[in-house]
Each structure stands twice: as structure tokens, then as C-alpha cells.
Amino acid sequence: MGFVKEFKEFAVKGNAFDLAVGVIIGGAFGKIVTSVVDDLIMPLVGAVIGKPDFSSLYLVLADPSNGVKPGMVLENAKKVDGASIFAYGNFLTVGINFLLLALVVFIMVRMINKMKKTEAEAPAGPTDDQKLLTEIRDLLKSKNNI
């Protein structure tokens, strides 16, 4: 019974529960960011560069049988016996996606931090109106005590 009780305390502890909520929200947030990158940013990159998917780019390092022809699809080039293929295109696509994703997350975090900063900049002391009302109250008290 001690193990079950200990597990229950662990599972409902604030840290474990907060972590679970963070993972769930992170998954949903990840879908939003992925959609922003895939549906909004990558088409713009594709319009500027001309081809947003670089996954089919490769370089033939060695081809003793001369079986890899110019313009051959990457999957077919990999099937040629003895050919050594340096497939760098998918790495470029993943790298660009990562940079864009990091940029979007940075911009969102920056916006959230600005919103938090404006909330934190609320005046700590009494406002001018509150000071005036305090003075009026003190004057009224002093007149009533006479």
C-alpha cells in the first residue's frame, strides 16, 4: 500500500501535474507553429527562392557504373549499385524549417514578454487622484476632531 500512496502523491504533486499540462499545451502550440511555418512562411520562401522543398537535391560523389543520369530522382539514384550519393537536400529543408520555427517562436515569446512587461509597469504607489482623496479625507477628519 505504501507504493500506491507514494505514487499517488507523486502523480498529483504540483510539479508532475504542471509538467503534464505543459506537455499537452506544448503539443497544441507545436501544431500552431508548424501550421504557421508550413502554411504561411514556407510558401513565401518558395515564392522568393522558387522551390520550398529541397529534399530531392543530391550530389553524386562516386558512380563507377555511370548509372546515375542527370536529373534523376533521388530515390532512383540511391538504387544504383555502387553509387555514392550525398543527399543534402532534406538536411537543408529541415534546417530552414528549424530556423523559421525558431524565428516564429522567438517573435511569439517576445510579444508575450512585451504584454507581461506592460502589465508589470502598473504604478506601484498611489495615483495623484488617490493622494488628493487621502488629503481630503485627512482634512475632514481633522475638522471633525475639533
MOTA-V435992 format. One record per residue. N is the residue number from 0. RES is the residue in one letter. SS is DSSP state (A for helix, B for strand, O for the rest). OMEGA is omega in whole degrees, 0 to 359 (* if undefined). NEAR is the number of other ideal C-beta (glycine too) atoms within 12 Angstrom. Layout:
n & res & ss & omega & near
N & RES & SS & OMEGA & NEAR
N & RES & SS & OMEGA & NEAR
This chain:
n & res & ss & omega & near
0 & M & O & 181 & 7
1 & G & A & 180 & 8
2 & F & A & 180 & 9
3 & V & A & 180 & 10
4 & K & A & 179 & 11
5 & E & A & 178 & 12
6 & F & A & 179 & 13
7 & K & A & 178 & 13
8 & E & A & 179 & 15
9 & F & A & 186 & 16
10 & A & A & 182 & 15
11 & V & O & 176 & 14
12 & K & O & 181 & 14
13 & G & A & 184 & 13
14 & N & A & 181 & 13
15 & A & A & 180 & 16
16 & F & A & 178 & 15
17 & D & A & 178 & 14
18 & L & A & 179 & 15
19 & A & A & 178 & 17
20 & V & A & 179 & 15
21 & G & A & 179 & 16
22 & V & A & 180 & 14
23 & I & A & 179 & 14
24 & I & A & 177 & 14
25 & G & A & 177 & 16
26 & G & A & 178 & 14
27 & A & A & 178 & 14
28 & F & A & 178 & 21
29 & G & A & 178 & 19
30 & K & A & 179 & 16
31 & I & A & 181 & 19
32 & V & A & 178 & 27
33 & T & A & 178 & 21
34 & S & A & 178 & 16
35 & V & A & 181 & 23
36 & V & A & 185 & 30
37 & D & A & 188 & 24
38 & D & A & 183 & 17
39 & L & A & 187 & 18
40 & I & A & 182 & 25
41 & M & A & 174 & 26
42 & P & A & 176 & 18
43 & L & A & 177 & 17
44 & V & A & 178 & 23
45 & G & A & 179 & 19
46 & A & A & 180 & 12
47 & V & A & 184 & 12
48 & I & A & 179 & 15
49 & G & O & 182 & 11
50 & K & O & 184 & 18
51 & P & O & 182 & 25
52 & D & O & 182 & 21
53 & F & O & 189 & 24
54 & S & O & 181 & 21
55 & S & O & 180 & 22
56 & L & O & 179 & 21
57 & Y & O & 178 & 29
58 & L & B & 179 & 18
59 & V & B & 179 & 26
60 & L & B & 179 & 15
61 & A & B & 178 & 16
62 & D & O & 183 & 22
63 & P & O & 183 & 13
64 & S & O & 184 & 15
65 & N & O & 181 & 14
66 & G & O & 180 & 19
67 & V & O & 181 & 28
68 & K & O & 178 & 14
69 & P & O & 179 & 10
70 & G & O & 180 & 12
71 & M & O & 178 & 20
72 & V & O & 184 & 19
73 & L & A & 181 & 25
74 & E & A & 179 & 15
75 & N & A & 179 & 16
76 & A & A & 179 & 29
77 & K & A & 182 & 22
78 & K & A & 181 & 15
79 & V & O & 181 & 23
80 & D & O & 176 & 15
81 & G & O & 181 & 17
82 & A & O & 177 & 25
83 & S & B & 187 & 19
84 & I & B & 175 & 28
85 & F & B & 185 & 19
86 & A & O & 184 & 24
87 & Y & O & 187 & 19
88 & G & A & 181 & 23
89 & N & A & 177 & 21
90 & F & A & 177 & 17
91 & L & A & 180 & 23
92 & T & A & 180 & 26
93 & V & A & 179 & 18
94 & G & A & 178 & 16
95 & I & A & 177 & 28
96 & N & A & 179 & 26
97 & F & A & 181 & 17
98 & L & A & 178 & 18
99 & L & A & 177 & 28
100 & L & A & 179 & 26
101 & A & A & 179 & 17
102 & L & A & 180 & 19
103 & V & A & 179 & 27
104 & V & A & 178 & 22
105 & F & A & 181 & 15
106 & I & A & 180 & 18
107 & M & A & 179 & 19
108 & V & A & 179 & 16
109 & R & A & 178 & 14
110 & M & A & 180 & 14
111 & I & A & 179 & 15
112 & N & A & 177 & 14
113 & K & A & 178 & 14
114 & M & A & 178 & 13
115 & K & A & 181 & 13
116 & K & A & 180 & 12
117 & T & A & 176 & 11
118 & E & A & 182 & 10
119 & A & A & 182 & 11
120 & E & O & 177 & 10
121 & A & O & 184 & 10
122 & P & O & 182 & 11
123 & A & O & 182 & 7
124 & G & O & 179 & 9
125 & P & O & 178 & 12
126 & T & O & 179 & 12
127 & D & A & 179 & 11
128 & D & A & 180 & 11
129 & Q & A & 177 & 13
130 & K & A & 179 & 14
131 & L & A & 179 & 13
132 & L & A & 178 & 14
133 & T & A & 178 & 16
134 & E & A & 178 & 15
135 & I & A & 179 & 14
136 & R & A & 180 & 14
137 & D & A & 177 & 14
138 & L & A & 179 & 14
139 & L & A & 178 & 13
140 & K & A & 182 & 12
141 & S & A & 177 & 11
142 & K & A & 180 & 10
143 & N & A & 181 & 9
144 & N & A & 182 & 8
145 & I & O & * & 7
